[in-house]
């Protein structure tokens, strides 16, 4: 049996700013009411949970988010201070994807809902 992805983590220079960015972009409920201010994101049905916080060293992240409309998500990311890294494109034999950088420069992947 293969291992499953069960958690994601987004670490950046300003944890609170990143928590606000992702909450606004994807509608995530983020709870940072703990001593470390580690923003916990609960799993949605069929999805995984994760965490968003300040990095003790350098920013880092890796994950893909399924969205209904890649172009709309890229535009919203840009409106919130992000930058498109890769316009929507089809992966041969796979889904339709795109990428953006968040305000800290982390590369985030998007996958078109229903294209897998």
C-alpha positions in Angstrom: 0.0 0.0 0.0 1.3 3.4 -0.9 1.7 6.2 1.6 -0.9 9.0 1.5 -0.3 12.7 1.8 -1.9 13.7 5.1 -0.6 17.1 5.8 0.8 20.2 4.1 2.8 23.0 5.5 3.4 26.5 4.3 6.2 28.4 6.0 7.2 32.0 5.2 8.7 35.2 6.6 5.3 36.5 7.8 3.1 33.6 9.0 0.1 35.9 9.8 0.2 37.5 6.3 0.3 34.0 4.7 -2.6 32.8 6.9 -4.7 35.8 5.8 -3.7 35.3 2.1 -4.8 31.6 1.9 -7.9 32.2 4.0 -9.0 34.9 1.5 -7.9 33.0 -1.6 -9.4 29.6 -0.9 -12.0 30.3 1.9 -10.0 28.2 4.4 -10.7 28.4 8.1 -7.3 28.8 9.8 -7.0 28.5 13.6 -3.7 30.0 14.9 -4.9 30.3 18.5 -2.0 28.3 20.0 1.3 29.5 21.6 3.3 29.0 18.3 0.6 30.8 16.2 0.8 27.7 13.9 -2.3 28.2 11.7 -4.1 24.9 11.5 -6.2 24.1 8.5 -8.7 21.3 9.0 -9.3 18.7 6.3 -12.3 19.1 4.1 -14.1 16.0 2.9 -11.8 14.2 0.5 -8.9 16.5 1.2 -6.1 16.9 3.7 -5.4 19.3 6.5 -2.2 21.2 7.1 -0.5 24.1 8.7 0.6 27.7 7.9 3.2 29.5 10.0 6.4 31.6 10.1 9.5 29.8 9.0 12.5 29.5 11.4 14.8 29.5 8.3 13.6 30.0 4.7 10.2 29.9 3.2 9.1 26.5 1.8 6.0 24.8 0.5 4.8 22.1 -1.9 1.3 21.1 -2.7 -1.5 21.4 -5.3 -5.0 22.8 -4.7 -8.0 21.8 -6.8 -10.0 24.7 -8.1 -13.1 25.1 -10.3 -11.5 27.7 -12.6 -7.7 28.0 -13.0 -7.9 31.4 -14.6 -10.1 32.8 -11.9 -7.9 31.4 -9.2 -4.8 32.9 -10.8 -6.5 36.3 -11.1 -7.6 36.2 -7.5 -4.1 35.2 -6.4 -2.7 38.2 -8.3 -5.3 40.5 -6.8 -4.1 39.4 -3.3 -0.4 40.0 -4.1 0.6 36.7 -5.8 2.2 36.3 -9.2 1.4 33.8 -12.0 4.3 31.4 -12.6 2.7 29.1 -15.1 -0.4 29.8 -17.2 -3.0 27.0 -17.4 -1.8 24.0 -19.4 -2.7 20.4 -20.0 -0.4 17.7 -18.6 -0.2 15.0 -21.3 -2.4 12.2 -20.0 -3.1 14.1 -16.9 -5.0 17.1 -15.4 -5.0 20.7 -16.4 -2.7 22.7 -14.1 -1.3 26.1 -13.4 1.1 27.7 -10.8 1.4 30.9 -8.9 3.8 32.4 -6.3 2.3 33.6 -3.1 3.4 36.9 -1.5 6.5 35.2 -0.1 7.5 33.6 -3.4 6.4 30.0 -2.6 5.3 28.1 -5.7 1.8 26.7 -5.4 0.2 24.4 -7.9 -3.4 24.5 -9.0 -5.3 21.6 -10.6 -8.5 22.1 -12.5 -11.4 20.3 -10.8 -12.7 17.4 -12.9 -9.6 17.2 -15.1 -8.0 14.3 -13.4 
